């Protein structure tokens, strides 16, 4: 399966930048302005000279005219850490097209935007054994990102467990782009924990028609695709209604948790096109600009 | 509540056990993978089972199925409840329409009360009850067969009319028995005053017989006798009145001769006493009538008539080893009073107007006429020379005895070869010789027929009753009477080739069709004077009750019906089946169970 973006989608994404609400400190010089004063070419302000200052930033013109030593200060430019957390668990393989297909494309698109914006991209899959991936920077890293996005599905831990593991890691604080179906009873708790580490969460929830409108009937033993406890049900109108009610409540709790920590959330279905996601979610929602 | 088949309840345990066993079976469910199971409610409705055991869970389906099964088993047990009313699931109402039912001790009359009770019973019947109505009249009549249509039944009931006839309810009860005797739980309800002869040869089968009595009093006077006797002082008309009451009565007896008042007497009669009157009677008077005026409850026996016209009454002795065809042809004639014997009694004297020897050798008698069928004797107008097998009819003379009688296709198995005596006149011949010979002397008329009716197909032919009637006319020496005295309700026959008209005392006209040259009159059911127009001739028929049994109108508490005595019911209680509502309820529960099942699966 090839999830590489087509030229039209590249054109759609070109020129866009990640638009976090928060400001994060960078590790390497990048193209993103920070609140720290630095040595970039972006002028910020003047300040009085103090002993020991780098004379290279002394404004000689002001000294000559006013005989007052004034130092020029500059806005520093640093990179942004963009953590791409892609859910590749078995639950993502439901739907037609599958949730995983759109999720991988979205991760690739978002990663492309970040790379093009000079940000550092940390791609991760929410799986039991998280392969250590090197941070990706610059346009030249896109092929690596594309190869990562096509990684095979793995038997993952639960969504919440994976998020907790990520939150407890020493990952740089930054934007966490979470692309998952979010079908985990502990998802809200994990999100709160993740937000507590200072990350800004962008949660793109991908659900399929199987999740939203299950076509089940009769006496069934429902087997959890991710190893949860099986449930015996008699799928009828009443049970289906109850399921929908519970799903709506779960999603509402997710949205509430994310909004409370200053994150962003949007629910899409697996039938969406990437262009719709870019235009209707990311651009309109201010995820990128 | 009563159970007709309580052993059926034993089915409940195994059947309920079988149903519960099915619920103990665990359901085998199909595995379906879903993205996440935590959103699904663990709600199972176990409506199908196809695997081995599990713990029994409370289920509405199980409860409903057990309830439906309980109702079904209870319905199989045929529960009955005690209800008020005459009608059962299958009921035949037998209404007595005899003369005594016209008594007015119950207002307006016993018969009207009987119809009211029958009507009430029909209206109280359940939609599923089947009811039939039989009128126990002079001849039993099914008013309506077993049906569940109250409107038609009510309409048919309205058509039932009382009679002044003495009735034997036996045929009606036997008819009812034939109708429902094989139906378990059926009822035969006899609505009557019980004033009838005990019924023999009756078996209700599986049906129950219920006797609903009508009547309160037996106060009644009746004209018990009216006749003419030749005495030393001349011809006398005598009339007797009898009391069937337990209290004294005052009354007035009026006698008429040919419609003219002859005498009227006021009398007082003691309880169960009698009163008699006799007056000189003119020999020219042909009809005497008596009318009784008193405050009793039955009016139909307060009238009597006596026809003294010669030929109007014939006392006939039939000496035969048994010939129902001949007996029927004789009894159809209203003039005939028939006695039967196997051999000639030794001392009959001149008590009989006509003696008939049927297959029995003729012997000398003093009657006015002798009819010999098949076996001639010394007095016969023929001498016998032997027997001939299967002769053919040749010819006949046009004499009164053979008027309207066609013998052309007559089959005779065996005929006596006869030679007429000097006084004998051959009026019909066969290939074996003289077939019918008549003899007319001043003291006696004789008619000889060379074969017995049962040795031929003569009784099956139209000509047979005509020949018998002609023979009676010839032997009695009468030219045909126009006056009859009959018992009300008793069918009688007259000779006639076209449709006759019977005009009742109330002026109602009834057309009576001719069947094979004779007419059977069945509609003279009430007491009074009828006019019968036959072939352009006017005949007068006097219908009277003339039955001491019918005049005893005291209601009877117990009646003998077949081999058992049936007591009058005091209350109109009955056991009514209610298995049908149980079955309906069972079906409703099953429908609810199905709905629940469909909703859950």
Boltz contact constraints between the chains, C-beta under 6 A:
constraints:
  - contact:
      token1: [A, 91]
      token2: [B, 35]
      max_distance: 6.0
  - contact:
      token1: [A, 94]
      token2: [B, 35]
      max_distance: 6.0
  - contact:
      token1: [A, 183]
      token2: [B, 35]
      max_distance: 6.0
  - contact:
      token1: [A, 183]
      token2: [B, 36]
      max_distance: 6.0
  - contact:
      token1: [A, 185]
      token2: [B, 38]
      max_distance: 6.0
  - contact:
      token1: [A, 211]
      token2: [B, 35]
      max_distance: 6.0
  - contact:
      token1: [A, 219]
      token2: [B, 27]
      max_distance: 6.0
  - contact:
      token1: [A, 219]
      token2: [B, 29]
      max_distance: 6.0
  - contact:
      token1: [A, 220]
      token2: [B, 29]
      max_distance: 6.0
  - contact:
      token1: [A, 220]
      token2: [B, 30]
      max_distance: 6.0
  - contact:
      token1: [A, 220]
      token2: [B, 32]
      max_distance: 6.0
  - contact:
      token1: [A, 221]
      token2: [B, 29]
      max_distance: 6.0
  - contact:
      token1: [A, 221]
      token2: [B, 31]
      max_distance: 6.0
  - contact:
      token1: [A, 222]
      token2: [B, 32]
      max_distance: 6.0
  - contact:
      token1: [A, 222]
      token2: [B, 34]
      max_distance: 6.0
  - contact:
      token1: [A, 222]
      token2: [B, 37]
      max_distance: 6.0
  - contact:
      token1: [A, 222]
      token2: [B, 40]
      max_distance: 6.0
  - contact:
      token1: [A, 223]
      token2: [B, 31]
      max_distance: 6.0
  - contact:
      token1: [A, 223]
      token2: [B, 33]
      max_distance: 6.0
  - contact:
      token1: [A, 224]
      token2: [B, 37]
      max_distance: 6.0
  - contact:
      token1: [A, 225]
      token2: [B, 33]
      max_distance: 6.0
  - contact:
      token1: [A, 225]
      token2: [B, 35]
      max_distance: 6.0
  - contact:
      token1: [A, 228]
      token2: [B, 37]
      max_distance: 6.0
  - contact:
      token1: [A, 231]
      token2: [B, 37]
      max_distance: 6.0
  - contact:
      token1: [A, 231]
      token2: [B, 40]
      max_distance: 6.0
  - contact:
      token1: [A, 231]
      token2: [B, 42]
      max_distance: 6.0
  - contact:
      token1: [A, 232]
      token2: [B, 29]
      max_distance: 6.0
  - contact:
      token1: [A, 232]
      token2: [B, 44]
      max_distance: 6.0
  - contact:
      token1: [A, 233]
      token2: [B, 40]
      max_distance: 6.0
  - contact:
      token1: [A, 233]
      token2: [B, 43]
      max_distance: 6.0
  - contact:
      token1: [A, 234]
      token2: [B, 44]
      max_distance: 6.0
  - contact:
      token1: [A, 234]
      token2: [B, 45]
      max_distance: 6.0
  - contact:
      token1: [A, 236]
      token2: [B, 600]
      max_distance: 6.0
  - contact:
      token1: [A, 239]
      token2: [B, 41]
      max_distance: 6.0
  - contact:
      token1: [A, 239]
      token2: [B, 43]
      max_distance: 6.0
  - contact:
      token1: [A, 242]
      token2: [B, 41]
      max_distance: 6.0
  - contact:
      token1: [A, 243]
      token2: [B, 39]
      max_distance: 6.0
  - contact:
      token1: [A, 243]
      token2: [B, 40]
      max_distance: 6.0
  - contact:
      token1: [A, 246]
      token2: [B, 39]
      max_distance: 6.0
  - contact:
      token1: [A, 247]
      token2: [B, 39]
      max_distance: 6.0
